[in-house]
Amino acid sequence: MTATVHFTAGPAYAVAAVSSLAFIEEIVGVLDELSRRTRETGARRLLVNLLDVVGTFGRDEQQAIGLLAHRHLAHLERVASLVPEDKLTRVSEAAARSQGMELRVFTSLPDALAWLTSST
């Protein structure tokens, strides 16, 4: 299965819904596409819905994903990712934030949107 990304840019933020198997190789392609699409549309904030990612990433892979997110999406003001509650570890968040990226992981869509659209 190749990852699919459904991307929509709105006036306040863009949304990307990702469907994929949990393989690091798939994530690199997804991040490449998100980088290209946010630059093309001028999006400054991004919500990444990861609820349809099948499987789990190990701790080292999660850390690598956070660093890759920084490499590909550092041009954005904020990135919120939405994950299932049973997959929340904050490892990728910590890795991205250690590089200065405003990335936060959420299990609640309303919470993710509140943070993504806030001015603080």
Backbone hydrogen bonds, N-H to C=O, Kabsch-Sander energy under -0.5 kcal/mol:
donor,donor_aa,acceptor,acceptor_aa,energy
4,T,19,S,-2.7
6,H,17,A,-2.4
7,F,5,V,-0.7
8,T,15,V,-2.6
10,G,8,T,-0.5
10,G,13,Y,-1.8
14,A,45,R,-2.6
15,V,8,T,-3.1
16,A,47,L,-2.9
17,A,6,H,-2.5
18,V,16,A,-0.6
18,V,49,N,-2.6
19,S,4,T,-2.5
20,S,52,D,-1.3
22,A,54,V,-2.4
23,F,21,L,-2.1
26,E,23,F,-1.1
27,I,23,F,-1.4
28,V,24,I,-1.7
29,G,25,E,-1.1
30,V,26,E,-2.0
31,L,27,I,-2.9
32,D,28,V,-2.2
33,E,29,G,-2.2
34,L,30,V,-2.7
35,S,31,L,-2.4
36,R,32,D,-2.3
37,R,33,E,-3.0
38,T,34,L,-2.4
39,R,35,S,-1.8
40,E,36,R,-2.4
41,T,37,R,-2.1
42,G,38,T,-1.2
43,A,38,T,-1.0
46,L,78,R,-1.9
47,L,14,A,-2.7
48,V,46,L,-0.5
48,V,80,A,-3.2
49,N,16,A,-3.0
49,N,47,L,-0.6
50,L,48,V,-0.8
50,L,82,L,-2.5
52,D,18,V,-0.7
53,V,50,L,-1.5
54,V,20,S,-3.1
54,V,52,D,-0.6
62,Q,58,G,-2.6
63,Q,59,R,-2.2
64,A,60,D,-2.3
65,I,61,E,-2.4
66,G,62,Q,-2.0
67,L,63,Q,-2.0
68,L,64,A,-2.6
69,A,65,I,-2.7
70,H,66,G,-1.9
71,R,67,L,-2.1
72,H,68,L,-2.4
73,L,69,A,-3.0
74,A,70,H,-1.2
76,L,73,L,-2.0
77,E,44,R,-2.7
78,R,44,R,-1.2
79,V,102,E,-2.5
80,A,46,L,-2.8
81,S,104,R,-2.6
82,L,48,V,-2.8
83,V,81,S,-0.5
83,V,106,F,-2.9
87,K,84,P,-2.1
88,L,85,E,-1.2
89,T,87,K,-0.5
94,A,90,R,-2.4
95,A,91,V,-2.1
96,A,92,S,-2.5
97,R,93,E,-2.8
98,S,94,A,-1.9
99,Q,95,A,-0.6
99,Q,96,A,-1.1
100,G,97,R,-1.7
101,M,96,A,-2.0
103,L,101,M,-1.5
104,R,79,V,-2.3
106,F,81,S,-3.3
112,A,108,S,-2.3
113,L,109,L,-2.8
114,A,110,P,-2.4
115,W,111,D,-2.2
116,L,112,A,-2.6
117,T,113,L,-2.3
118,S,114,A,-0.8
118,S,115,W,-0.6
